[in-house]
Amino acid sequence: MRGSVLRSGAMVYCDDLPEPVPGPGQVLVAVKACGICGSDLHFAKHGAEMLAASQEVMGMRPPEPVDLSADVFMGHEFSAEVLEAGPDTDAPTAGTLVTSVPVVLSSSGVNPIMSSNTTRGAYAERMILSAPLLLRVPNGLDAKHAALTEPMAVGLHAVNKSNVSPGETALVIGCGPIGIAIVAALRARGIEDVAAADFSARRRDLAAAVGAHTVVDPADGSPFDVVKPAVVFEAVGVPGVIDDVLRRAPRGVRLVVAGVCMQPDTLRPLLGVAKEANIQFTYAYEPGEFADTLQWIAEGQIDVTPMVTGVVGLRDVGTAFDDLADPEQHCKIIVRPDL
């Protein structure tokens, strides 16, 4: 079987992967599309640090150890076509287009489809999914758009956590894929006054395309000179941004941190205390939010079309990883195994 794996820090094409075999409760699927996520790019460069951080969080360890000296399977933003069900398994009929939250249920527990030496991701022709978690893709939605359910659900979760309401102004700082997902979710939630800030002209254009009413280039001045938001979404993930938001934002601001910063950061609590700011950190999504996002994309409430800036085959995943380093070139590259 063909696929692309992380090997010695680089994505490598191979054509000799063992065929996955579905067990009870599982389904073999043919991957139709898979988005390349920023977390995949981070893992390729900083895998050891990310694994150490995951072990530190609440003392948790991953369900299975990850050996970075061996091949690592990735690819968690996907849509796929059902091929066959495992033994004694009720599943959609063969040919049904589906997606799923990126985990596989097995006798060993819940195994994330993220970065693993054993659990296959969607940078391959075929993979295993869990039948109880499958969601049928409705309304004839394009497979590459259905694959973006996962990252768009991250944006919806951040918006839900903010408790933003119609009539309030929202500011999204950082217009990478997650920032764009937040802008789209805000519009789907009926927020009429949405501003977005990014140094990249390409990303500002994308923010406007998915619904931002105001876009700001921070090189020309602080976005807080242009809008007075009730809610700010930090989707940059670099040190110093949280402190700068607390310094510039209005009193009573609600700050939602969706950007993943891998370095230590410093903020001045006095700024938050003096302004009675509320800081909410967010991660991933709930299963219901994943299902809602898929439905909204299929019904046109969330338009993911502007986000897809490139499509590649399995041989070119490594090149796509490199290309995504340039924010002026790409937002989201989709991998299609049939190319």
C-alpha positions in Angstrom: 0.0 0.0 0.0 1.2 3.5 -0.8 1.6 6.2 1.8 3.7 9.0 3.2 5.3 8.6 6.7 7.4 10.7 9.0 10.9 9.2 8.9 13.9 11.0 10.5 12.0 14.3 10.7 10.9 14.3 7.0 7.9 13.1 5.2 8.9 10.2 3.0 6.8 8.4 0.2 6.7 4.6 0.4 4.8 2.0 -1.5 5.3 -1.0 0.8 3.1 -0.3 3.8 1.3 -3.3 5.1 -2.5 -3.5 4.3 -4.6 -2.6 7.4 -7.1 -5.2 8.4 -10.3 -4.2 10.3 -11.2 -5.9 13.6 -14.6 -6.1 15.3 -16.3 -2.7 15.4 -13.9 -1.4 12.8 -14.1 -0.5 9.1 -11.6 -0.4 6.3 -11.8 2.8 4.3 -10.2 4.3 1.2 -8.9 7.8 2.0 -10.4 10.3 -0.4 -8.8 13.5 1.0 -6.7 14.6 4.0 -5.8 18.1 5.0 -2.3 18.9 6.2 -2.5 20.3 9.8 -0.2 22.8 11.4 0.2 20.3 14.3 1.7 17.8 11.8 4.2 20.4 10.7 5.1 21.1 14.3 5.5 17.4 15.1 7.8 16.9 12.1 10.1 19.6 13.5 9.6 19.3 17.2 8.3 15.8 17.8 10.4 15.2 20.9 9.3 18.4 22.6 5.6 17.8 21.7 5.8 14.3 23.2 7.4 15.6 26.3 4.7 18.3 26.7 1.9 15.7 26.2 3.4 13.6 29.0 3.6 16.6 31.3 0.0 17.7 30.9 -1.8 16.4 33.9 0.8 13.6 34.2 -0.7 11.9 31.1 1.2 9.7 28.8 0.1 8.8 25.2 -1.9 5.5 24.9 1.1 4.1 23.1 4.8 5.3 23.2 6.0 6.9 20.0 9.4 6.0 18.8 10.8 8.9 16.7 13.5 6.6 15.3 10.8 4.5 13.6 8.2 5.5 11.0 5.4 7.7 12.3 2.0 7.7 10.8 0.1 11.0 10.6 -2.9 12.6 8.9 -6.1 13.4 11.0 -8.1 15.7 8.8 -9.8 13.3 6.5 -12.8 12.0 4.5 -12.9 8.4 3.3 -15.0 5.9 1.4 -16.2 2.7 3.2 -14.7 -0.5 1.7 -15.6 -3.3 4.1 -16.5 -3.8 7.8 -14.7 -6.0 10.3 -16.2 -9.1 11.8 -19.7 -8.7 13.4 -19.7 -5.0 12.6 -22.6 -2.9 11.5 -21.4 -0.1 9.3 -22.5 2.0 6.3 -22.6 0.2 3.0 -19.5 0.1 0.8 -19.0 3.3 -1.2 -20.4 5.6 1.5 -18.4 8.7 2.0 -17.7 9.3 5.7 -15.6 11.2 8.2 -14.9 10.7 11.9 -13.3 12.3 14.9 -9.7 11.1 14.6 -9.6 8.2 17.1 -9.8 4.5 16.7 -11.4 2.3 19.3 -9.8 -1.1 20.0 -9.3 -3.7 22.7 -6.3 -1.6 23.9 -8.5 1.5 24.4 -8.8 4.8 22.5 -6.0 5.4 20.1 -5.7 8.9 18.6 -5.1 9.2 14.8 -2.4 11.8 15.2 1.2 10.6 15.4 1.8 6.9 16.0 4.0 4.0 15.0 1.0 1.7 14.8 -2.3 3.6 14.3 -2.5 4.6 10.7 -3.3 8.1 9.7 -4.8 9.4 6.4 -1.5 10.1 4.5 -2.1 6.7 2.9 -4.4 4.9 0.5 -6.4 3.1 3.2 -6.9 3.2 6.9 -9.0 1.8 9.8 -11.8 3.7 11.4 -14.3 2.8 14.2 -17.8 2.1 12.9 -19.6 3.7 15.9 -17.8 7.0 15.3 -18.5 7.3 11.5 -20.4 10.3 10.2 -21.9 10.1 6.7 -21.0 13.0 4.6 -24.3 14.7 3.5 -25.6 16.6 0.6 -23.0 15.4 -1.9 -20.3 17.4 -0.2 -16.9 17.3 -2.0 -14.5 14.9 -0.2 -11.8 17.6 0.1 -14.3 20.0 1.8 -15.6 17.2 4.1 -12.0 16.6 5.2 -11.9 20.1 6.7 -14.5 19.3 9.2 -11.8 18.6 11.8 -9.9 21.9 11.7 -13.2 23.9 11.3 -14.5 22.2 14.5 -11.5 23.5 16.4 -12.7 27.0 15.4 -16.3 26.3 16.4 -15.2 25.0 19.8 -13.2 28.2 20.4 -16.2 30.3 19.5 -18.5 28.3 21.7 -16.1 28.7 24.7 -16.1 32.5 24.2 -19.8 32.9 24.9 -19.8 35.6 22.2 -23.2 36.9 21.4 -24.8 38.8 18.5 -24.1 42.5 18.9 -20.6 42.0 20.3 -17.5 42.8 18.3 -14.9 39.9 17.9 -11.3 40.3 16.9 -9.3 37.3 15.6 -5.5 37.8 15.8 -3.7 35.4 13.4 -5.3 34.2 10.2 -3.8 30.8 9.7 -6.1 27.8 9.3 -7.4 28.0 12.9 -7.9 31.7 12.8 -9.8 31.4 9.6 -11.9 28.6 11.1 -12.7 30.9 14.0 -13.8 33.7 11.6 -16.0 31.3 9.7 -17.5 29.9 12.9 -18.2 33.4 14.2 -20.2 34.2 11.1 -22.0 30.9 11.3 -23.0 31.8 14.9 -24.5 35.1 13.7 -21.8 37.5 14.8 -22.0 40.5 12.5 -19.0 42.5 13.6 -15.8 40.4 13.0 -12.3 41.8 12.6 -9.2 39.9 11.8 -5.5 40.8 11.9 -2.5 39.2 10.3 0.8 40.4 8.8 0.2 38.3 5.7 -1.9 40.0 2.9 -2.9 36.5 1.6 -4.2 35.5 4.9 -6.1 38.8 5.4 -7.8 38.2 2.0 -8.8 34.7 3.2 -10.3 36.1 6.4 -12.3 38.5 4.4 -13.4 35.7 2.0 -14.8 33.6 4.9 -16.6 36.6 6.5 -14.4 39.1 8.3 -15.9 42.6 8.0 -12.6 44.3 8.9 -9.1 43.2 8.2 -6.0 44.8 9.7 -2.3 44.7 9.0 -0.5 45.0 12.3 2.4 46.5 10.5 0.2 49.6 10.0 -0.8 49.8 13.6 -2.5 47.9 16.4 -5.9 46.4 15.5 -7.1 47.8 18.8 -6.8 51.2 17.3 -9.4 50.1 14.7 -11.9 48.1 16.7 -12.9 47.8 20.4 -13.7 44.1 20.8 -15.6 42.4 23.5 -13.9 39.1 22.6 -10.4 38.5 21.3 -9.2 35.2 19.8 -5.5 34.6 19.9 -4.6 32.2 17.1 -0.9 33.0 16.6 0.8 30.9 19.2 4.0 32.9 19.7 5.3 34.4 22.9 4.3 37.9 23.8 0.9 38.0 22.1 -1.2 37.3 25.2 0.6 40.1 27.2 0.1 42.5 24.3 -3.6 41.8 24.1 -4.0 42.4 27.8 -2.1 45.7 27.4 -4.2 47.0 24.5 -7.6 45.4 24.9 -10.6 47.2 26.5 -11.6 46.7 30.1 -13.6 43.5 30.6 -12.2 41.8 27.5 -12.7 38.0 27.1 -9.5 36.5 25.6 -9.7 33.1 24.0 -6.4 31.5 23.5 -6.5 29.0 20.6 -2.9 29.4 19.3 -0.5 26.7 20.5 2.7 28.2 21.8 5.5 25.7 22.4 7.8 28.1 24.1 7.6 29.6 27.6 5.7 32.9 27.7 5.5 35.8 30.1 2.5 38.0 30.9 1.9 40.6 33.5 -1.0 39.6 35.7 -1.5 43.2 36.7 -2.8 44.0 33.2 -5.4 41.3 33.4 -6.3 42.2 37.0 -6.7 45.9 36.2 -8.9 45.3 33.2 -10.8 42.4 34.8 -10.0 40.3 31.8 -11.2 36.7 31.4 -8.7 34.3 29.7 -10.0 31.0 28.3 -7.7 28.4 26.8 -9.2 26.0 24.3 -8.2 22.7 22.7 -9.8 20.6 20.0 -13.6 20.1 20.2 -16.5 18.0 21.4 -18.0 15.2 19.3 -21.2 17.2 18.9 -19.3 20.2 17.6 -17.6 18.0 15.1 -21.0 16.8 13.8 -22.4 20.3 13.8 -19.4 21.5 11.8 -19.8 18.8 9.1 -23.5 19.7 8.8 -22.8 23.4 8.5 -20.2 22.9 5.8 -22.6 20.7 3.9 -25.4 23.2 4.2 -23.1 26.2 3.2 -23.2 27.9 6.5 -19.5 27.5 6.7 -17.6 28.0 3.3 -14.3 26.2 3.3 -13.7 26.6 -0.4 -11.3 29.6 0.0 -9.1 27.7 2.5 -8.0 25.0 -0.1 -5.0 26.5 -1.7 -3.4 23.4 -3.0 -3.9 19.7 -3.8 -1.1 17.1 -3.9 -0.7 13.3 -4.2 1.1 11.1 -1.7 4.4 11.5 -3.4 4.4 15.2 -2.7 3.4 15.4 1.0 7.0 16.2 2.0 7.1 19.1 -0.5 3.7 20.3 0.7 5.0 20.4 4.3 7.8 22.7 3.1 5.5 24.9 1.1 3.2 25.5 4.0 5.9 27.4 5.8 5.2 30.4 3.5 1.9 32.1 4.6 1.7 34.0 1.4 1.6 30.8 -0.6 -0.8 28.5 1.1 -3.5 28.1 3.8 -4.5 24.5 3.5 -3.1 21.8 1.3 -5.2 18.7 0.7 -3.6 15.3 0.1 -5.5 13.1 -2.4 -4.1 9.5 -2.5 -5.7 8.9 -5.9 -3.4 11.4 -7.6 
